[in-house]
Amino acid sequence: MLAALTAAQKGASVTLLERNQKVGRKLYITGKGRCNLTNDCSVQEVLANIPRNSRFLTSAVTRFPPSEVKALFSSLGVPLKTERGNRVFPQSDRAADIIDALFFALRRQRVSIVQDRAQHILVQEGRVRGVKAEHGTYGCDAAILATGGCSYPLTGSTGDGYEMAGELGHTILPAKPSLIPLIMEGEECPRMQGLSLRNVGLKVKSHKGKLIYQEQGELLFTHFGLSGPLILSASAHMRDFEREHYTVSIDLKPALDEQTLDARLVREFAEQSNRAFHNVLERLVPRLLIPILVERAEIPEETPANSITRSQRRRLLELLKGLNFTVQGPRGVEDAIVTSGGVKVSEVDPHTMESKLVKGLFLAGELLDADGYTGGFNLQIAWATGRAAGEAAADMER
């Protein structure tokens, strides 16, 4: 949508092929329906939050940074706000406002929106001449592929762009899930399904004990394992599930060091000396966590608080500061917020997003082998590459 709008604003005659009944369907689910459209930070900070091929994106992000993204949507009549972690949302908390703003801007620029599913890019003598779709063929001097990856296929992202680019000789690196919930071994997580923990610490380590990721934030227990912002961000660092084994450790009391937390436990056990151990835990952790802590601490739940030994208290302390789970693997790519992999970026001009193999073919967004962490960075990639592709394609078309 942004690539089409940009090209039209530069004077090009633009047709947008959309396989769904409405444009922007995938935007509806971003930011839990609120649309975290960018991150209010510097270009350097954006690039630091893109673990894969950030150098390739330097030019595009520099020319269309978060400040310009915010200015664009403000000019389109969408008031914005910035929340924790510099995440930018529409003030209304409605992703539909972002979609509507783009849709009406496309209408004002007389972009022709056609419901059709592109299938092949038509090429003659090494340059784009048209697009063949299910219901027709569309002649053009330039074509922008911005089909997304293959995450959330119900929104239309089913890998069509990979196939079309691959047909023209582009190297397609296998799509792997990124920003993905994690499946945990055992039945403990399902027993805590629905429990959301805020302001907890998370560490991810490899089987050799190497620290892969560390952060503080929010996570969610599910019927299969763990999800939530912390887990999604952590998953972007866990790139080799086939050969590597990972462990996640949750610090339930990150604001307290061990000495301070131990003093808290001593005080709680003293103040509730005649209460059963599992009842004392109610003042320390959410209810669904209590059976897990009781079992792991190996302290009978009816044990009076005044009978808890120092070694038992130590076991509880260690659990509160490091509740460990073994990662079985990621959920399927269809559950990923973004996909890692796609068109090899060395085959694409980083300034214009034009294919180095086919004149007049441009590629943008998640279709490219570049992805970022949660916090608005993946949409920032989409906006920046879409803008670059739209500008360059319009220059060619005129």
Order of alpha helices (4+ residues) and beta strands (2+ residues): alpha-beta-beta-alpha-alpha-alpha-beta-beta-alpha-beta-beta-beta-beta-beta-alpha-beta-beta-alpha-beta-beta-beta-alpha-beta-alpha-alpha-alpha-alpha-beta-beta-beta-alpha
